[in-house]
Amino acid sequence: MARRFTQTEKGKGVVPPTEPPRVGRVKVPDFDISELMKQHNLTIIGRLTNPKIQRLWSLLPFFSEHWKTSSPPVGADLGQGSFQFTFETKEDMEMVLENRPYHYAHWMLIIQQW
């Protein structure tokens, strides 16, 4: 019959030495987003909840006509079921956001200000 090993022989109970946390190799400089905030001030972004059923190529012109704004918003496909609409006036954008939630092809849309 074989003999039994002790805890120290099995390596149990022995705490390995801890290594210091790694320091990141890439240093990202601070970035001022104020210019981006001004550029996208009148933009809303959205996402489809069921991209298999909801077709983005037909959603963009539908909502551009559906929303009764002073000038039609410009829609863009951002990829992976995401989209954006850019408005001419703040009142138009606020009117669209106040009338949420929206649905398209019997599925809801997620829409919020950029």
Backbone hydrogen bonds in HBPLUS format (Angstrom, degrees):
<---DONOR---> <-ACCEPTOR-->    atom                        ^
c    i                          cat <-CA-CA->   ^        H-A-AA   ^      H-
h    n   atom  resd res      DA  || num        DHA   H-A  angle D-A-AA Bond
n    s   type  num  typ     dist DA aas  dist angle  dist       angle   num
A0010-LYS N   A0006-THR O   3.07 MM   4  6.36 143.8  2.20 145.3 154.9     1
A0011-GLY N   A0007-GLN O   3.03 MM   4  6.19 122.8  2.37 138.6 153.9     2
A0012-LYS N   A0007-GLN O   2.98 MM   5  5.17 144.0  2.11 156.7 151.4     3
A0037-MET N   A0033-ILE O   2.93 MM   4  6.20 153.5  2.00 153.2 161.4     4
A0038-LYS N   A0034-SER O   3.08 MM   4  6.35 152.8  2.16 145.0 151.0     5
A0039-GLN N   A0035-GLU O   3.01 MM   4  6.21 157.4  2.07 144.8 151.3     6
A0040-HIS N   A0036-LEU O   2.96 MM   4  6.09 156.4  2.02 151.7 156.2     7
A0043-THR N   A0040-HIS O   3.34 MM   3  5.19 142.6  2.49 118.0 111.5     8
A0087-PHE N   A0042-LEU O   2.90 MM  45  5.44 169.9  1.91 163.3 166.4     9
A0114-TRP N   A0043-THR O   2.96 MM  71  5.65 171.3  1.96 149.0 146.1    10
A0044-ILE N   A0085-PHE O   2.92 MM  41  5.41 161.4  1.96 156.5 162.3    11
A0085-PHE N   A0044-ILE O   2.91 MM  41  5.41 155.9  1.97 151.9 158.6    12
A0045-ILE N   A0112-GLN O   2.84 MM  67  5.68 157.6  1.89 173.6 175.5    13
A0112-GLN N   A0045-ILE O   2.96 MM  67  5.68 161.2  1.99 165.8 172.0    14
A0046-GLY N   A0083-PHE O   2.85 MM  37  5.27 155.0  1.91 150.5 149.6    15
A0083-PHE N   A0046-GLY O   2.97 MM  37  5.27 155.0  2.04 137.1 139.6    16
A0047-ARG N   A0110-ILE O   2.83 MM  63  5.15 139.0  1.99 138.8 150.8    17
A0110-ILE N   A0047-ARG O   3.06 MM  63  5.15 173.7  2.07 154.8 156.4    18
A0048-LEU N   A0081-GLY O   2.88 MM  33  5.33 156.6  1.93 153.4 161.3    19
A0053-ILE N   A0050-ASN O   3.09 MM   3  5.77 142.4  2.24 118.6 126.9    20
A0054-GLN N   A0050-ASN O   2.91 MM   4  5.95 173.5  1.91 167.4 165.3    21
A0058-SER N   A0055-ARG O   3.22 MM   3  5.67 144.1  2.35 105.4 114.8    22
A0059-LEU N   A0055-ARG O   3.06 MM   4  6.26 136.1  2.26 141.5 154.6    23
A0060-LEU N   A0056-LEU O   3.29 MM   4  6.34 165.3  2.32 157.3 155.2    24
A0062-PHE N   A0058-SER O   3.39 MM   4  6.31 149.3  2.49 134.4 143.0    25
A0063-PHE N   A0059-LEU O   3.02 MM   4  6.23 169.1  2.03 165.3 164.6    26
A0064-SER N   A0060-LEU O   3.17 MM   4  6.26 149.8  2.27 144.5 153.2    27
A0065-GLU N   A0061-PRO O   3.20 MM   4  6.34 147.1  2.31 142.2 148.3    28
A0066-HIS N   A0062-PHE O   2.80 MM   4  5.92 150.3  1.88 145.2 155.4    29
A0067-TRP N   A0063-PHE O   3.10 MM   4  5.81 172.7  2.10 140.8 142.1    30
A0069-THR N   A0067-TRP O   3.02 MM   2  5.73 123.5  2.35 108.9  92.9    31
A0074-VAL N   A0086-THR O   2.98 MM  12  5.18 158.9  2.02 147.8 149.1    32
A0086-THR N   A0074-VAL O   2.89 MM  12  5.18 154.5  1.96 138.3 145.6    33
A0076-ALA N   A0084-GLN O   2.85 MM   8  5.33 145.1  1.97 153.7 158.9    34
A0084-GLN N   A0076-ALA O   2.97 MM   8  5.33 149.3  2.06 148.1 155.4    35
A0078-LEU N   A0082-SER O   2.90 MM   4  5.13 159.4  1.94 130.6 133.0    36
A0082-SER N   A0079-GLY O   3.11 MM   3  5.50 155.0  2.17 112.2 119.7    37
A0093-MET N   A0089-THR O   3.37 MM   4  6.71 162.5  2.40 145.2 149.1    38
A0094-GLU N   A0090-LYS O   2.92 MM   4  6.13 162.9  1.95 152.6 157.5    39
A0095-MET N   A0091-GLU O   2.94 MM   4  6.06 151.3  2.02 144.2 151.9    40
A0096-VAL N   A0092-ASP O   3.12 MM   4  6.40 157.3  2.18 148.5 153.7    41
A0097-LEU N   A0093-MET O   2.99 MM   4  6.27 160.3  2.03 150.9 156.5    42
A0098-GLU N   A0094-GLU O   2.86 MM   4  5.98 147.3  1.97 144.9 153.5    43
A0109-LEU N   A0102-TYR O   2.98 MM   7  5.71 149.5  2.08 153.9 146.9    44
A0104-TYR N   A0107-TRP O   2.76 MM   3  5.44 160.5  1.80 161.7 161.7    45
A0107-TRP N   A0104-TYR O   3.18 MM   3  5.44 154.0  2.25 107.1 114.7    46
